[in-house]
């Protein structure tokens, strides 16, 4: 795929999603960037701000299959991955795929399921495969999981373990709209819903994902990422810093952001733009820091300021 064509398609994708999700362009861009990198997304926000609608709209704009899992306390691992069913008339077992066997999967209220069911997603998220009854089956490619959870109501929920949080490339929050944006939502409610047509096909996304891997990362950028990650492991307000997987995810997201911007190389702005979404959920605050009102996002900002981020001169040609 031509790089100019890819840039045009990605812009069109963001614009198409913006028709349904008003005033959240940056969050939409980050979601698309995560998809380009092949990373999963945790949407953590209060009810009613459009988390599920964002996932559904993104899935409709990508011409692949869509699966939805409504996580509840009685959900079983087989309800996610699929089960083998015995057929009396043939005397054999037949595998019935679960909703995770789709290009884009919505895991709604993921923290309401028991840890055993949550763990059924780990292999799918990391290896893009599921193993049922000793048989490993590949998931459709590309595979993108978008999970939602409410950060306020914890009654009847199970906290996501750090090992699972670390498998999400980004954690995003939509937040409340501005008054004028909410007015526009009310106005659009009186209009017939517009049909959402696919902008990209799964095969095109896979081509873009391969091209993202070729985006150049200067050694000075890599050194900065490592210095920030190392500083997080010794930060006085943290009991858990950025893992090596987190550093790799940060670099990959920076490459995807550069690709989205139409460049074949990463610049410091790419690194900073994705930092909070990629890093904040990988940090664990000390109890006294949480009580003092410190947030992981604040710590990420502090870490970014501590390092000496490289300064590049403007390059000629700047396109992909």
C-alpha positions as CSV (number, residue, x, y, z in Angstrom):
1,X,0.0,0.0,0.0
2,X,1.2,3.5,-0.9
3,X,2.0,5.6,2.2
4,X,0.0,8.6,1.0
5,X,-2.9,6.3,0.4
6,X,-2.6,4.9,3.9
7,X,-2.5,8.4,5.4
8,X,-5.6,9.3,3.5
9,X,-7.5,6.2,4.6
10,X,-6.5,6.8,8.3
11,X,-7.7,10.4,8.2
12,X,-11.0,9.2,6.6
13,X,-11.3,6.5,9.4
14,X,-10.9,9.1,12.2
15,X,-13.4,11.5,10.5
16,X,-15.9,8.7,10.1
17,X,-15.7,7.7,13.8
18,X,-16.0,11.4,14.8
19,X,-19.4,11.5,13.2
20,X,-20.7,9.3,16.1
21,X,-18.2,10.2,18.8
22,X,-18.3,14.0,19.1
23,X,-15.4,16.1,20.5
24,X,-13.1,13.2,21.2
25,X,-10.7,13.4,18.3
26,X,-7.5,12.7,20.4
27,X,-9.0,9.6,22.0
28,X,-10.1,8.4,18.5
29,X,-6.6,9.0,17.1
30,X,-5.0,7.1,20.0
31,X,-7.4,4.2,19.5
32,X,-6.5,4.0,15.8
33,X,-2.8,4.3,16.6
34,X,-3.3,1.3,19.0
35,X,-4.9,-0.7,16.3
36,X,-2.0,0.1,13.9
37,X,0.4,-1.3,16.5
38,X,-1.9,-4.3,17.0
39,X,-2.4,-3.4,20.7
40,X,-5.4,-3.8,22.9
41,X,-7.2,-0.9,24.6
42,X,-8.7,-0.5,28.1
43,X,-11.5,2.1,28.1
44,X,-11.9,3.2,31.7
45,X,-14.6,5.7,32.4
46,X,-17.9,6.4,34.1
47,X,-21.1,5.0,32.5
48,X,-22.8,6.9,29.6
49,X,-19.9,8.7,28.0
50,X,-19.7,6.6,24.9
51,X,-17.2,3.8,25.5
52,X,-19.3,1.0,24.0
53,X,-20.4,3.3,21.1
54,X,-16.8,4.1,20.3
55,X,-16.0,0.4,20.0
56,X,-19.1,-0.4,17.9
57,X,-18.4,2.6,15.6
58,X,-14.7,1.6,15.1
59,X,-15.8,-2.0,14.4
60,X,-18.3,-0.8,11.8
61,X,-15.7,1.3,10.1
62,X,-13.4,-1.7,9.8
63,X,-14.8,-4.3,7.5
64,X,-14.1,-7.3,9.7
65,X,-16.0,-9.5,12.2
66,X,-17.2,-8.1,15.5
67,X,-17.7,-10.0,18.8
68,X,-19.2,-8.7,22.1
69,X,-18.7,-10.3,25.5
70,X,-20.9,-9.0,28.3
71,X,-18.8,-9.9,31.4
72,X,-20.8,-11.0,34.4
73,X,-19.9,-12.9,37.6
74,X,-21.3,-16.2,36.2
75,X,-19.5,-16.0,32.9
76,X,-17.3,-19.1,32.3
77,X,-14.1,-19.3,30.3
78,X,-15.8,-21.4,27.6
79,X,-18.3,-18.6,27.1
80,X,-15.3,-16.5,25.9
81,X,-13.1,-18.9,24.0
82,X,-15.7,-21.4,22.8
83,X,-16.5,-25.0,23.7
84,X,-16.5,-28.5,22.2
85,X,-20.0,-29.9,21.9
86,X,-20.8,-33.6,21.6
87,X,-23.0,-34.5,18.6
88,X,-24.9,-37.7,19.3
89,X,-25.8,-38.4,15.6
90,X,-22.1,-38.4,14.6
91,X,-20.6,-39.6,17.9
92,X,-17.9,-36.8,17.7
93,X,-17.2,-33.4,19.3
94,X,-17.6,-30.2,17.3
95,X,-15.9,-27.0,18.3
96,X,-18.2,-24.0,18.6
97,X,-16.1,-20.8,18.6
98,X,-16.8,-18.2,21.3
99,X,-17.2,-14.4,20.7
100,X,-13.4,-13.9,21.0
101,X,-13.0,-15.4,17.5
102,X,-13.5,-12.0,15.7
103,X,-11.3,-9.2,14.4
104,X,-12.6,-6.7,16.9
105,X,-13.9,-7.8,20.3
106,X,-15.7,-5.7,22.9
107,X,-15.2,-7.0,26.4
108,X,-17.8,-5.0,28.2
109,X,-17.3,-4.4,32.0
110,X,-14.4,-6.8,32.0
111,X,-13.9,-6.4,35.8
112,X,-17.3,-8.0,36.6
113,X,-16.1,-11.5,35.6
114,X,-14.2,-13.8,38.0
115,X,-10.4,-14.0,37.7
116,X,-10.6,-17.5,36.1
117,X,-12.7,-16.1,33.2
118,X,-10.5,-13.0,32.9
119,X,-7.5,-15.2,32.5
120,X,-9.1,-16.9,29.5
121,X,-8.3,-13.7,27.6
122,X,-4.5,-13.7,28.4
123,X,-3.5,-16.2,25.7
124,X,-5.7,-14.4,23.2
125,X,-4.3,-11.0,24.0
126,X,-0.7,-12.0,24.0
127,X,-0.5,-14.8,21.4
128,X,-3.6,-14.2,19.3
129,X,-4.6,-17.8,19.9
130,X,-6.9,-19.8,22.2
131,X,-6.4,-23.3,23.5
132,X,-9.5,-25.4,24.2
133,X,-9.4,-29.1,25.1
134,X,-5.7,-29.2,24.2
135,X,-6.2,-27.8,20.7
136,X,-4.8,-24.4,19.9
137,X,-6.6,-22.3,17.4
138,X,-5.5,-19.1,15.8
139,X,-7.7,-16.0,16.0
140,X,-8.6,-13.9,13.0
141,X,-5.9,-11.3,12.0
142,X,-5.8,-8.5,12.8
143,X,-7.2,-9.1,16.3
144,X,-8.1,-6.1,18.6
145,X,-9.6,-6.4,22.0
146,X,-11.3,-3.3,23.5
147,X,-12.3,-3.7,27.2
148,X,-14.4,-1.3,29.2
149,X,-14.7,-0.9,33.0
150,X,-16.2,1.6,35.4
151,X,-13.5,3.0,37.7
152,X,-16.1,4.1,40.4
153,X,-18.4,1.2,41.2
154,X,-16.4,-1.7,42.6
155,X,-19.1,-3.7,44.3
156,X,-19.3,-7.1,42.7
157,X,-16.2,-6.6,40.6
158,X,-12.8,-8.2,40.5
159,X,-9.7,-6.0,40.1
160,X,-7.7,-6.6,37.0
161,X,-4.3,-8.1,37.9
162,X,-1.1,-6.2,36.9
163,X,-0.2,-9.0,34.5
164,X,-3.4,-8.5,32.6
165,X,-3.2,-4.7,32.7
166,X,0.3,-4.9,31.2
167,X,-1.1,-6.6,28.2
168,X,-3.2,-3.6,27.2
169,X,-1.2,-1.2,25.0
170,X,-3.3,1.8,26.1
171,X,-5.7,2.9,28.7
172,X,-8.1,5.6,27.5
173,X,-10.7,7.8,29.1
174,X,-13.3,9.7,27.1
175,X,-14.6,12.0,29.9
176,X,-17.6,14.2,29.8
177,X,-18.3,16.3,26.7
178,X,-18.2,20.1,26.6
179,X,-21.6,21.8,26.8
180,X,-21.5,22.8,23.1
181,X,-20.6,19.2,22.2
182,X,-23.5,17.9,24.3
183,X,-25.8,20.3,22.5
184,X,-24.7,18.9,19.2
185,X,-25.4,15.4,20.5
186,X,-29.0,16.4,21.3
187,X,-29.5,18.0,17.9
188,X,-28.2,14.8,16.2
189,X,-30.7,12.7,18.1
190,X,-33.4,14.3,16.0
191,X,-31.8,13.4,12.8
192,X,-32.0,9.9,11.1
193,X,-28.9,7.8,12.0
194,X,-26.3,7.8,9.3
195,X,-25.2,4.5,7.8
196,X,-21.7,3.6,8.8
197,X,-19.8,2.1,5.9
198,X,-16.4,0.4,6.3
199,X,-13.3,2.5,5.5
200,X,-10.7,-0.2,5.9
201,X,-10.6,-3.9,5.3
202,X,-8.7,-6.3,7.6
203,X,-6.2,-7.0,4.9
204,X,-5.4,-3.3,4.6
205,X,-4.9,-3.0,8.3
206,X,-2.4,-5.9,8.3
207,X,-0.4,-4.2,5.6
208,X,-0.3,-1.0,7.6
209,X,0.7,-2.9,10.7
210,X,3.7,-4.4,8.8
211,X,4.7,-0.9,7.6
212,X,4.5,0.5,11.1
213,X,7.2,-2.0,12.1
214,X,9.6,-0.4,9.5
215,X,9.3,3.1,11.0
216,X,12.8,4.2,12.2
217,X,13.5,4.9,15.8
218,X,16.7,6.9,16.5
219,X,19.1,5.5,19.1
220,X,18.7,8.7,21.1
221,X,14.9,8.1,21.3
222,X,15.5,4.5,22.4
223,X,17.9,5.7,25.1
224,X,15.4,8.2,26.4
225,X,12.7,5.5,26.6
226,X,15.0,3.3,28.6
227,X,16.1,6.1,31.0
228,X,12.4,7.0,31.7
229,X,11.6,3.3,32.3
230,X,14.6,2.9,34.6
231,X,13.7,6.1,36.5
232,X,10.1,4.8,37.1
233,X,11.5,1.7,38.8
234,X,13.3,3.9,41.4
235,X,10.6,6.6,41.7
236,X,9.8,7.3,45.4
237,X,6.0,7.4,44.8
238,X,5.9,4.1,43.0
239,X,5.9,0.5,44.2
240,X,5.9,-0.8,40.6
241,X,7.5,0.9,37.6
242,X,7.4,0.4,33.9
243,X,8.2,-3.2,32.8
244,X,10.3,-4.1,29.8
245,X,7.1,-5.0,28.0
246,X,5.9,-1.4,28.8
247,X,9.1,0.1,27.2
248,X,8.6,-2.0,24.1
249,X,4.9,-1.0,23.9
250,X,5.9,2.7,24.3
251,X,8.3,2.4,21.4
252,X,5.8,0.5,19.2
253,X,3.0,3.1,19.9
254,X,5.5,5.9,19.0
255,X,6.2,4.2,15.7
256,X,2.4,3.9,15.1
257,X,1.9,7.6,15.9
258,X,4.7,8.6,13.5
259,X,3.1,6.4,10.8
260,X,-0.3,8.0,11.5
261,X,1.3,11.4,11.1
262,X,2.8,10.5,7.7
263,X,6.4,10.0,8.7
264,X,8.8,7.1,8.4
265,X,10.7,8.1,11.6
266,X,9.8,8.8,15.2
267,X,10.2,12.3,16.7
268,X,10.0,13.3,20.4
269,X,6.5,14.6,20.0
270,X,5.3,11.1,19.0
271,X,6.9,9.7,22.2
272,X,5.3,12.3,24.4
273,X,1.9,12.2,22.8
274,X,1.3,8.4,23.5
275,X,3.2,8.3,26.8
276,X,0.3,8.8,29.3
277,X,-2.0,6.4,27.5
278,X,0.7,3.7,27.3
279,X,2.4,4.1,30.6
280,X,-0.1,5.2,33.3
281,X,-1.9,1.9,33.8
282,X,1.5,0.1,34.1
283,X,2.5,2.0,37.3
284,X,1.5,1.1,40.8
285,X,1.4,3.9,43.4
286,X,2.5,3.4,46.9
287,X,-0.4,3.6,49.4
288,X,0.8,6.9,50.8
289,X,1.0,8.4,47.3
290,X,-2.6,7.4,46.6
291,X,-3.8,8.9,49.9
292,X,-2.1,12.1,49.0
293,X,-4.1,12.3,45.8
294,X,-1.2,11.6,43.4
295,X,-2.3,10.0,40.1
296,X,-0.3,7.8,37.7
297,X,-0.7,10.4,35.0
298,X,1.0,13.0,37.2
299,X,3.9,10.6,37.8
300,X,4.2,9.9,34.0
301,X,4.4,13.7,33.5
302,X,7.1,13.9,36.2
303,X,9.1,11.1,34.6
304,X,8.9,12.7,31.1
305,X,10.3,16.0,32.6
306,X,13.1,14.3,34.4
307,X,14.7,12.8,31.2
308,X,16.5,14.9,28.6
309,X,14.4,14.3,25.6
310,X,16.3,14.5,22.3
311,X,15.9,17.6,20.2
312,X,16.0,17.0,16.5
313,X,16.5,19.5,13.7
314,X,13.7,19.7,11.2
315,X,14.3,17.0,8.6
316,X,13.8,17.7,4.9
317,X,11.1,15.8,3.1
318,X,9.4,14.6,6.4
319,X,7.0,12.2,4.6
320,X,6.8,8.5,4.8
